[in-house]
Amino acid sequence: MNFTDAVPGGSALNHRGRLAAALGVLCAGWLAALAAGAWMRARAPQSLQQQVLAVASQLRVPGEQDTITAAASTDAVAQHMRYEIQQGLLAGRSPREIVAQMEAEYGPDVYAAPRFSGWGALAWTAPVAGLAVLLGAMGWTVARRTAPTRDRPGEGSDSARDARPGPDTVPVVHEAAPPDAADAAASRVARRLRGFL
């Protein structure tokens, strides 16, 4: 006999635990694959054109209403921006220096994505924090629903079992109070009620 067989609802608890563990392993594997892919892309040597497009994809064309990056736009300003990026890379400047030059030339609205400072930091951290809160609430709910019920102090084990009947529980038949005790209790209540009226 297994421990989970001895606990009412134990097999469901074991199943849910295995399901949660499998889901956790799946999510961890997915995140590891994403991290490995990003690391491999960052380590791979790039041609000059790939480097230009990588820097240009961080910038958007000023004045355009769309959020098209300088890498994808066919606008004359975008072509000029890509030319400036190429010249900067050929001169030996880092992508960070080139992006700083573009910000100085076109203003802070040149970034395609919010910067990780000020309100931009909120735009980056709010989804992650929201996801963490959601996963925490889901875990708490699952743990709370799958946890075995415990007896409250002062209550017998039968009362906790009666509170949540399940397929494995046997109803406990409580003995009725003797008629003399019930009559005595009823007469005490009636006397107190007459005192208030």
Residue frames as qw, qx, qy, qz and C-alpha x, y, z in Angstrom:
[[0.000, 0.889, 0.457, 0.000, 0.00, 0.00, 0.00],
 [0.420, 0.388, 0.022, 0.820, 1.31, 3.37, -1.01],
 [0.149, -0.335, -0.432, 0.824, 1.20, 6.49, 1.20],
 [0.234, 0.069, -0.238, -0.940, -0.86, 8.33, -1.41],
 [0.456, -0.278, -0.763, -0.365, -3.43, 5.51, -1.28],
 [0.372, -0.392, -0.712, 0.449, -3.81, 5.95, 2.48],
 [0.008, -0.346, -0.195, 0.918, -4.53, 9.69, 2.23],
 [0.422, 0.675, 0.594, -0.119, -7.96, 10.65, 0.85],
 [0.388, 0.918, 0.038, -0.077, -7.37, 12.39, -2.48],
 [0.510, -0.626, 0.455, 0.376, -3.67, 11.44, -2.29],
 [0.639, 0.201, 0.591, 0.449, -3.51, 10.02, -5.79],
 [0.286, 0.886, 0.290, 0.221, -4.87, 13.30, -7.17],
 [0.302, -0.913, 0.204, 0.184, -2.26, 15.18, -5.13],
 [0.633, -0.300, 0.564, 0.437, 0.51, 13.00, -6.53],
 [0.538, 0.532, 0.533, 0.377, -0.80, 13.47, -10.08],
 [0.087, 0.983, 0.132, 0.091, -1.01, 17.25, -9.71],
 [0.464, -0.761, 0.342, 0.299, 2.48, 17.38, -8.23],
 [0.638, -0.023, 0.596, 0.487, 3.91, 15.43, -11.14],
 [0.387, 0.756, 0.438, 0.295, 2.03, 17.63, -13.59],
 [0.128, -0.989, 0.043, 0.069, 3.34, 20.81, -11.95],
 [0.569, -0.533, 0.482, 0.399, 6.90, 19.42, -11.95],
 [0.609, 0.289, 0.586, 0.450, 6.65, 18.48, -15.63],
 [0.220, 0.915, 0.281, 0.188, 5.33, 21.94, -16.49],
 [0.335, -0.892, 0.215, 0.214, 8.17, 23.54, -14.53],
 [0.627, -0.245, 0.572, 0.468, 10.79, 21.44, -16.33],
 [0.501, 0.589, 0.521, 0.362, 9.21, 22.29, -19.68],
 [0.030, 0.994, 0.094, 0.053, 9.30, 26.04, -18.93],
 [0.480, -0.722, 0.382, 0.319, 12.90, 25.83, -17.69],
 [0.654, 0.051, 0.596, 0.463, 13.94, 23.97, -20.84],
 [0.367, 0.801, 0.388, 0.270, 12.22, 26.54, -23.04],
 [0.157, -0.979, 0.102, 0.076, 13.97, 29.42, -21.25],
 [0.608, -0.471, 0.505, 0.392, 17.33, 27.61, -21.48],
 [0.614, 0.367, 0.552, 0.428, 16.84, 27.11, -25.23],
 [0.181, 0.950, 0.199, 0.158, 16.03, 30.81, -25.69],
 [0.368, -0.863, 0.284, 0.197, 19.11, 31.83, -23.69],
 [0.678, -0.185, 0.568, 0.428, 21.35, 29.42, -25.63],
 [0.520, 0.625, 0.462, 0.354, 20.03, 30.71, -28.96],
 [0.008, 0.998, 0.021, 0.060, 20.63, 34.33, -27.97],
 [0.531, -0.678, 0.419, 0.290, 24.13, 33.50, -26.74],
 [0.687, 0.088, 0.572, 0.439, 24.99, 31.67, -29.96],
 [0.378, 0.824, 0.317, 0.279, 23.71, 34.55, -32.10],
 [0.191, -0.970, 0.141, 0.056, 25.76, 37.02, -30.08],
 [0.601, -0.513, 0.522, 0.321, 28.91, 34.90, -30.40],
 [0.732, 0.396, 0.469, 0.296, 28.60, 34.24, -34.14],
 [0.280, -0.294, 0.262, 0.875, 30.76, 36.42, -36.38],
 [0.396, 0.763, 0.455, -0.232, 28.72, 38.87, -38.42],
 [0.503, 0.385, 0.329, 0.700, 29.36, 40.51, -41.74],
 [0.107, -0.077, -0.097, 0.987, 29.42, 44.32, -41.96],
 [0.369, -0.279, -0.449, -0.764, 25.91, 44.34, -43.43],
 [0.597, -0.448, -0.666, -0.003, 24.58, 42.20, -40.57],
 [0.401, -0.288, -0.409, 0.768, 26.23, 44.53, -38.04],
 [0.082, -0.086, -0.147, -0.982, 24.67, 47.57, -39.73],
 [0.519, -0.367, -0.550, -0.542, 21.22, 45.97, -39.66],
 [0.569, -0.383, -0.651, 0.325, 21.67, 44.90, -36.02],
 [0.209, -0.225, -0.267, 0.914, 22.39, 48.49, -34.96],
 [0.233, -0.109, -0.324, -0.911, 19.71, 49.93, -37.26],
 [0.487, -0.405, -0.733, -0.245, 17.10, 47.56, -35.79],
 [0.377, -0.420, -0.563, 0.604, 17.55, 49.34, -32.43],
 [0.015, -0.312, -0.025, 0.950, 16.62, 52.68, -34.00],
 [0.371, 0.661, 0.653, 0.003, 13.49, 54.02, -35.63],
 [0.318, 0.380, 0.305, 0.813, 13.19, 56.68, -38.28],
 [0.040, -0.409, -0.404, 0.817, 12.35, 60.04, -36.69],
 [0.305, 0.271, -0.149, -0.901, 9.19, 61.66, -37.94],
 [0.421, -0.068, -0.792, -0.438, 7.54, 58.47, -39.15],
 [0.648, -0.321, 0.162, -0.672, 4.29, 57.59, -37.41],
 [0.947, -0.015, -0.302, -0.106, 4.86, 53.86, -37.80],
 [0.603, -0.678, 0.421, 0.012, 7.22, 51.99, -35.55],
 [0.894, 0.407, -0.063, 0.177, 9.31, 50.78, -38.47],
 [0.644, -0.583, 0.207, 0.451, 12.96, 50.48, -37.58],
 [0.154, 0.806, -0.385, -0.422, 15.74, 52.06, -39.58],
 [0.322, -0.247, 0.877, 0.259, 16.73, 48.53, -40.67],
 [0.387, 0.405, 0.826, 0.069, 13.37, 47.86, -42.37],
 [0.264, 0.824, 0.247, -0.437, 12.39, 51.31, -43.66],
 [0.631, 0.357, 0.397, 0.562, 13.01, 52.40, -47.25],
 [0.010, -0.984, -0.164, 0.070, 12.79, 56.09, -46.36],
 [0.520, 0.690, -0.222, 0.451, 15.67, 58.36, -47.38],
 [0.321, -0.757, 0.399, -0.405, 16.34, 59.23, -43.74],
 [0.912, -0.269, 0.299, -0.075, 16.59, 55.51, -42.86],
 [0.853, 0.414, -0.021, 0.318, 19.02, 54.95, -45.73],
 [0.184, 0.789, -0.320, 0.491, 21.12, 57.86, -44.47],
 [0.629, -0.614, 0.370, -0.302, 21.05, 56.43, -40.94],
 [0.977, -0.005, 0.183, 0.106, 22.25, 53.03, -42.20],
 [0.625, 0.632, -0.156, 0.431, 25.05, 54.78, -44.14],
 [0.159, -0.790, 0.378, -0.456, 26.14, 56.64, -40.98],
 [0.851, -0.390, 0.317, -0.151, 26.08, 53.37, -39.02],
 [0.925, 0.282, 0.043, 0.253, 28.20, 51.66, -41.67],
 [0.369, 0.745, -0.262, 0.490, 30.73, 54.51, -41.69],
 [0.457, -0.708, 0.376, -0.385, 30.92, 54.41, -37.88],
 [0.951, -0.181, 0.250, -0.004, 31.54, 50.65, -37.86],
 [0.788, 0.482, -0.058, 0.378, 34.22, 51.00, -40.53],
 [0.085, 0.795, -0.320, 0.508, 35.85, 53.72, -38.41],
 [0.482, 0.098, -0.770, 0.407, 36.04, 51.24, -35.52],
 [0.348, -0.290, 0.343, -0.823, 33.37, 52.70, -33.25],
 [0.073, 0.132, 0.962, -0.229, 31.27, 50.37, -31.11],
 [0.159, -0.530, -0.711, -0.434, 27.53, 49.96, -31.70],
 [0.333, -0.709, -0.498, 0.371, 26.91, 51.70, -28.38],
 [0.244, -0.417, 0.095, 0.870, 28.88, 54.76, -29.50],
 [0.003, 0.177, 0.624, 0.761, 27.00, 54.83, -32.81],
 [0.248, -0.655, -0.703, -0.129, 23.60, 54.64, -31.08],
 [0.324, -0.659, -0.286, 0.616, 24.68, 57.47, -28.74],
 [0.160, -0.179, 0.346, 0.907, 25.66, 59.55, -31.79],
 [0.122, -0.410, -0.718, -0.549, 22.26, 58.87, -33.38],
 [0.302, -0.720, -0.587, 0.216, 20.52, 59.95, -30.17],
 [0.272, -0.521, -0.033, 0.809, 22.53, 63.17, -30.12],
 [0.058, -0.038, 0.528, 0.847, 21.68, 63.82, -33.76],
 [0.306, -0.338, -0.669, -0.587, 17.99, 62.79, -33.88],
 [0.465, -0.424, 0.223, -0.744, 16.88, 63.04, -30.24],
 [0.308, -0.201, 0.862, -0.347, 15.73, 60.49, -27.65],
 [0.764, 0.288, 0.282, -0.504, 12.76, 59.39, -29.78],
 [0.457, 0.547, -0.634, -0.301, 15.15, 57.60, -32.13],
 [0.188, -0.219, 0.940, -0.180, 15.06, 54.41, -30.03],
 [0.506, -0.094, -0.681, -0.521, 12.82, 51.64, -31.40],
 [0.638, -0.438, -0.631, 0.059, 12.27, 50.16, -27.94],
 [0.366, -0.898, 0.022, -0.243, 12.01, 51.99, -24.62],
 [0.360, 0.534, -0.620, 0.448, 15.32, 52.49, -22.87],
 [0.697, -0.382, -0.582, 0.172, 15.89, 50.75, -19.56],
 [0.263, -0.097, -0.376, 0.883, 15.73, 53.94, -17.53],
 [0.291, 0.055, 0.112, -0.948, 12.93, 56.10, -16.17],
 [0.737, 0.198, 0.239, -0.600, 9.50, 55.14, -17.52],
 [0.644, 0.423, -0.587, -0.248, 11.18, 52.83, -20.01],
 [0.075, 0.252, -0.913, 0.312, 12.32, 50.63, -17.12],
 [0.540, 0.127, 0.549, -0.625, 8.69, 50.29, -16.08],
 [0.740, 0.411, -0.209, -0.490, 7.78, 49.21, -19.61],
 [0.503, 0.385, -0.774, 0.002, 10.41, 46.44, -19.41],
 [0.040, 0.150, -0.871, 0.467, 9.82, 45.28, -15.83],
 [0.582, 0.020, 0.275, -0.765, 6.00, 45.48, -15.59],
 [0.830, 0.156, -0.371, -0.385, 5.32, 42.44, -17.82],
 [0.517, 0.226, -0.779, 0.275, 7.95, 40.36, -16.03],
 [0.137, -0.115, 0.647, -0.741, 6.64, 41.39, -12.60],
 [0.699, 0.055, 0.040, -0.712, 3.07, 40.72, -13.70],
 [0.777, 0.185, -0.578, -0.167, 4.02, 37.26, -14.94],
 [0.295, 0.200, -0.794, 0.493, 5.84, 36.52, -11.66],
 [0.390, -0.055, 0.461, -0.795, 2.79, 37.59, -9.64],
 [0.791, 0.127, -0.210, -0.560, 0.49, 35.51, -11.84],
 [0.679, 0.195, -0.705, 0.060, 2.67, 32.40, -11.56],
 [0.070, 0.173, -0.730, 0.658, 2.99, 32.90, -7.79],
 [0.574, -0.006, 0.259, -0.777, -0.78, 33.22, -7.41],
 [0.821, 0.158, -0.413, -0.361, -1.34, 30.12, -9.52],
 [0.500, 0.216, -0.781, 0.306, 1.20, 28.15, -7.47],
 [0.180, -0.128, 0.604, -0.765, -0.34, 29.32, -4.21],
 [0.722, 0.050, 0.014, -0.690, -3.81, 28.36, -5.42],
 [0.786, 0.178, -0.576, -0.137, -2.69, 24.91, -6.56],
 [0.315, 0.203, -0.778, 0.505, -0.80, 24.33, -3.32],
 [0.363, -0.096, 0.445, -0.813, -3.75, 25.46, -1.25],
 [0.798, 0.089, -0.118, -0.584, -6.22, 23.26, -3.11],
 [0.796, 0.201, -0.570, -0.016, -4.02, 20.18, -3.09],
 [0.043, 0.398, -0.719, 0.569, -2.79, 20.45, 0.50],
 [0.441, -0.352, -0.825, 0.012, -4.33, 17.91, 2.85],
 [0.381, -0.727, -0.099, -0.563, -6.79, 19.42, 5.32],
 [0.338, 0.133, -0.719, 0.592, -5.58, 19.68, 8.89],
 [0.402, -0.666, -0.626, 0.046, -7.66, 19.61, 12.01],
 [0.051, -0.737, 0.113, -0.664, -8.18, 22.91, 13.70],
 [0.154, 0.154, -0.762, 0.610, -7.23, 23.08, 17.36],
 [0.401, 0.056, 0.528, -0.746, -10.08, 21.86, 19.51],
 [0.787, 0.255, -0.116, -0.550, -11.72, 19.88, 16.73],
 [0.750, -0.158, 0.641, 0.023, -11.61, 16.15, 16.33],
 [0.156, -0.239, 0.747, 0.600, -10.44, 14.45, 13.18],
 [0.261, 0.479, 0.835, 0.072, -14.04, 13.48, 12.37],
 [0.165, 0.834, 0.293, -0.438, -15.15, 17.11, 12.07],
 [0.007, -0.610, 0.481, 0.629, -12.46, 17.94, 9.50],
 [0.173, 0.027, 0.914, 0.365, -13.41, 14.87, 7.49],
 [0.220, 0.637, 0.722, -0.156, -17.11, 15.75, 7.64],
 [0.074, 0.741, 0.018, -0.667, -16.44, 19.30, 6.42],
 [0.338, 0.569, -0.518, -0.541, -15.19, 18.14, 3.03],
 [0.823, 0.047, 0.547, -0.144, -16.83, 14.87, 2.06],
 [0.261, 0.551, -0.647, -0.459, -15.22, 13.00, -0.77],
 [0.821, 0.123, -0.439, -0.343, -15.56, 9.62, -2.42],
 [0.573, 0.166, -0.742, 0.306, -13.22, 7.97, 0.11],
 [0.144, -0.258, 0.541, -0.787, -14.79, 9.38, 3.27],
 [0.341, -0.391, -0.854, -0.034, -17.24, 7.55, 5.44],
 [0.288, -0.639, -0.059, -0.711, -19.89, 9.74, 7.04],
 [0.215, 0.019, -0.779, 0.589, -19.68, 9.79, 10.82],
 [0.440, -0.610, -0.526, -0.397, -22.96, 9.37, 12.61],
 [0.018, 0.317, -0.512, 0.798, -23.09, 11.55, 15.72],
 [0.256, -0.415, -0.853, 0.185, -25.13, 10.32, 18.60],
 [0.218, -0.702, -0.273, -0.621, -28.09, 12.49, 19.52],
 [0.036, -0.322, 0.575, -0.752, -28.08, 14.16, 22.92],
 [0.121, -0.341, -0.907, 0.218, -30.27, 12.50, 25.53],
 [0.125, -0.699, -0.518, -0.477, -33.76, 13.99, 25.65],
 [0.481, -0.756, -0.330, 0.299, -33.24, 15.32, 29.17],
 [0.453, -0.328, 0.133, 0.818, -30.21, 17.40, 28.12],
 [0.126, 0.343, 0.512, 0.778, -32.03, 18.80, 25.08],
 [0.297, -0.772, -0.524, -0.203, -35.06, 19.74, 27.21],
 [0.516, -0.651, -0.189, 0.525, -32.85, 21.41, 29.79],
 [0.356, -0.092, 0.286, 0.885, -31.06, 23.45, 27.12],
 [0.037, -0.532, -0.567, -0.628, -34.38, 24.50, 25.55],
 [0.395, -0.798, -0.453, 0.051, -35.79, 25.59, 28.90],
 [0.484, -0.473, -0.019, 0.736, -32.64, 27.70, 29.64],
 [0.200, 0.150, 0.430, 0.868, -33.00, 29.46, 26.29],
 [0.206, -0.676, -0.589, -0.392, -36.69, 30.08, 26.85],
 [0.463, -0.732, -0.335, 0.371, -36.01, 31.60, 30.32],
 [0.396, -0.300, 0.151, 0.855, -33.37, 33.95, 28.90],
 [0.062, 0.362, 0.550, 0.750, -35.66, 35.03, 26.09],
 [0.319, -0.766, -0.545, -0.118, -38.47, 35.83, 28.56],
 [0.486, -0.578, -0.175, 0.632, -36.01, 37.94, 30.54],
 [0.258, -0.061, 0.320, 0.910, -35.36, 40.15, 27.49],
 [0.130, -0.501, -0.613, -0.597, -39.06, 40.60, 26.64]]
